[in-house]
Amino acid sequence: MLNIVLFGPPGAGKGTQAEFLINSYRLLHLSTGDLLRSELAAGTKLGLEAKTYMDKGELVPDAVVIGMIEHKLIANPEANGFIFDGFPRTVDQAKALDELLEKNQTPISAMVGLEVEKQELIDRLLSRGKVSGRADDQDQSVIENRINVYNQKTTPLIDYYSKQGKYYGIDGMGTIDEIAGRLKQVIDRIQ
């Protein structure tokens, strides 16, 4: 089973590149952002709780996210593998994910990080906000807070996965096809 953590700051293009990986390697996309947004749209208690954090550009509590991930894994035992997009975001989440996957005997194969310059991230998110209508993509101060939260809480994952020999940094600048080509080279080496 091929389990890939697709990693990068907000606006790095994780969702776009996840689509490429899903189609190329027949993996299931496990995007916590999508899971959270569907809970929001349904107006569930979980969604409303998550919204209070998301609106401030903060991370949703681990227990909420881990429960959603576990449900998705259990519901898809026949999968060729998963792309984890937006999770884990902290070392504690990575440890919890490792424990969860160990129970299912399907460890993380690699963490692939999309590396993008800060101003490019801001520009991409503001542009996406004009099309998507997402409030968290329309306010530059919220965007900058999201990037700062990422830098403080999420970048330690690079060290966590590097120590396991599973981190692969990818240049996330350029065209979608150029970035996809770089991803394919790494994933093909891992398999």
N, C-alpha and C positions, 0 to 999 in steps of 0.2 A: 504494500500500500504506500502511495506517495502522499505525504502530508507536508504541505508547504505553508509556512507563515509568511505572508506577504506584508512587508513592513515598510513604513515611511511616514513622514509627517502629513498632516492634513493638506490635501491638494497635490500630493506626489503622483497621483494617477493610479492608485492601487485598484480602484474599481474597474478602470479601463483595462489594465493589464491582467486583472483577475479573469476577465472575459476571454482574453487570449489563452490563458493557461487552462481554463475550463474546457474550451473547444479543442485545444491541442492535446491535452492529456486526459480528457474525460473525467475531470474531477468535479466534486460538488463544491459550490461556493458557499462558504460560511462567513457571511459578513455581519458582524455585530451591529453595524450601522443600519443595515437593512432590517435585521431582526428588531432592533429598537424602534425604527421608523414604523414598521408594521404594527408593533404594539401601540405606538402613539396614535396611528390612524384608527385602530380599533377602540381606542379610548380605554384600554385596560388599566388596572391599578398599576401594573408594572410599567406600562407606557407613560402614565402620568408622573410616576416617581422618577423615571429616567429623564423626562422632559425638564424637570427642575434643574438637573445637572447640565444637560445638553445646552439649554438656553444660556447658561453662563460660560459655556466652553469648557466645562469641567468633565472629568471622567465619571461614568456611571459606576456605582459600587460593584466590587468584584462578585459578590454573592448573586446579584441580579444577572450579570453577564454569564457567569459560569453555569448557572442553572439553565439558561437558554441554550448554551453550547451543548451541554450534556443531553438535553432533550433532542437536539438535532442529530447528534451522533447516534443515539439509540434508535432513532427513527430511520436511519440509513445504514444498516449493517452491511449491505451489498456494495457499497461505494468503492471505487478504485482508489479513492483518497479524497482529501479535502484541501481547499485553499482557505486558510484562516486569514481573513481580511479585517483588520481593526482589532484583533485579539490574538495574542495577549498584548497588553499595553504597559504592564508593569512586571517586574521580576516575580512578585507573588502570584500574579495571574499565570505567568509562564510555568511556575512550579505546579500550580493547580492543574493546568492543562496537561503537563507531563504526567501527573498522577492519574488524571482521567484517561489519557491515551494509554498509559501503562495497563490500566484495568482492561482495556480493549485490545491490548497487544498490538498497537499501531502507533509507534513513536513518531515524533516530528522528524522528517527527513532533512529539512533545511529551513533556515530563515533567510529570505531574500529581501534585502533592503533597497528601496528606491531612494537614491540620494539626489536631492534637488535644492537649489539655492533658495534662500528665504524670500527674496523679492519675487521670484518666479512663483513660489507657493501662494503668496498674497495675491498676485495678479490672477493666477488660475482660479482661486477661490472667489474673488470678487466677480470675475467673469462668469463662473458657474452660478453664482448667486443671482445674477441678472436673468438667467434662463430658468433655474430651478425654483426660484422663489423662496429658497431656504433662508430663514432669518439669520442663521449662524454663518452664512456665506456672504452676507450683505453688509456686515459691520466690521470695518477694519480692526477696531479695538478687540472685538471678540475673536477675530481670526488671529491676531497677534497673541492673544491670551492662549488660544488653542495650540499655537506653535510653541509658546513658552512652556505650557504644561507638557507637551510632547517632549521637549528638550530636557525638562527636569525629571519627568517620571518614566518616560518610555525609552530614551536612548540607552539607559543601563542594560536593556535587553541585548544590545550588541555584544557587550561583554559576556553576558550569561550564555548566549548561544555560541560565541566565539570559543569559550572554554570547552564547549562540547564539540567543537570542530564543525559547527553547522551554520555559521553566518557567512553570507555572500553578499557583499555590497555591489550594487548595480548603478551605473550612471543613469539617473532619471531625467536627464535633460535631452532634448531632441524630439524627433517625431515619434508618434506612437509606434510605428513599425520599427524604428531603430531601437527603441527601448525593448520592444517585444523580442527582437533578435538577440539582444544581450541576455534577456531572461532565458530564452530557449537554450542558448549555449550553456548556461549554468545548470539548468534543470537536466539537460541531456547528459552532462557530466555526472550528476548525482545519481541518476537512475542506474 
